């Protein structure tokens, strides 16, 4: 079947694909380790959410958009990355607890709920970072167009 899409459209850049593969390998290795610390699982959840947001965000930003729309879209990607970090970490805590199946859980329910309770704050932080990046890009483009004239 012949596709009307350009070959580069819809595909992720090589560095992002390699980062995703490295993340997946590290995650599989971590799942086998006896570990009940919150920091590694939180970092894995945040990294996974960021990689997913980058995959989806870069596909969206390949098309031309108005600068204001770009800033708002970057804020939305930030919400997905920030909120997804808490959801991803909670999912990984549940997965690891289920895989290991001890008499006591690796991550108690209270610990998982505490991570989930931080989702709105992380989503807000992600939105602010995304909006800041969008506004910085708008300012940079504004400065570039002024120097060209």
N, C-alpha and C positions, 0 to 999 in steps of 0.2 A: 504494500500500500504506500502511495506517495503522500508525504506530509507537506503541508503548506508552510510549516514553521521553519524558520531559519535554524541551522544546526546548533547555534549557541543559545537560542531562546529556550528557556525552560530547563536548562542544565546549570548546575552549580559550578562555580569556578573550581579548578583543581585543588587549590589550597583548602577550600571548604570541604571538599570531599575527603581529602587526606585527614583533616582535623576530625571529621565525623568518624572515619575508620579508626583513628587513634583513640578517640573517646570510647568507641564501642569495645575495642580490645581492653582498654583500661577498666571499663565497667564490668566486663566479663571476668577479668582477673580479680577485681574487688569483691564481686559477689561470692567468690569462693573463700574469702578470708574471714576469719572470725573477728568481727569488729563491730562494736556498738557505739562508737563515737558519732556525734552528730555532724561534725565538720566535714568529713569525707562525703557523706551522703548528701549534705547540703550543697557542696561544691559540684558533685555529680548532677544533682537536680538542676542547679543553676546553669551548668555548662550544657546540659542536654537541652534545656529550654532556650538558651542563647543560640545554640546551633540550629535548632528548629526555626527560631525566629529569623536567623540569618538566611536559611534556605528559602523560606517563604518571602521574606522581605526583599531579598536580592532579585527574586523572580518578579516581584511587583514593581520594583524600582527600575527595571530595564526599560519600561515604557516611559515616555515623557509625561510629566505632570507639572502643574503650576507650583511655584515655590511654596506657597502657603499650604497646598494639599500635601506636598512632600513632608513638611514639618509635622502636620497632624498625623500623617501616615507613619512617620517615624515614632511619634508618641504612641500610636497604637501598637506598633511592633515592640516598643518598650514595655507596654502593659502586658503583652503576651509573654515576653521574656521574663519579666519580673514576677508576674502571677504564676507563670508556668514553672518557675524555679521552686516555689513552695509545693505546688501540686506534684511536680516531678520528684522532689525529695520525699514527700509523703508516700508516693507510689513505690519508690525504691525501698523505703523503710518497710512497707507492707510486703513487698516481694522478697526481700532478704529475710524477714521474719518467717515468712511462709516456707522459703526454701530450706532454711536451716532446721526448723521444727524441733527446737529444744523444749525442755520442760518449762523454761522461762524464755520469753521473747527477747530477741536482740534489741528491739525498740518497743517499749511499752506503749499502750494506746495513748496515755497522757502525753508522751513525747511526740508522737505523730500528730496529735491534735494541736500541740503547741506550735509545731512547724506550720500546720495549716492555718492557724490563727494569724500568722505573719503574712499570709498571702496578700491581703489588701495593701499593707505597707510596702511590700516588695513590688507590687504592681504599680503603686504610685511612684516609687523610686525609679522603676523602669520607664514610666511615662515621662517623668521629668528629665531623665537622661536622654531619651529619644527626642523629646521636644527641644532640649538644649542642643543636640546634634543637628536637628533640623534648622533651628534658628542660626546656628553657627554656619551651616552650609549656605543659608540664604544671605547672611552677611558677607560671606566670602565671595559669593557670586556677584553681589552688589558692588563690592570693592573691585572685582575684576572687570566689571563692565564700565566702571568709572575710569579706571586706568587706561582702558582701550580707547576711550573717546578723547 
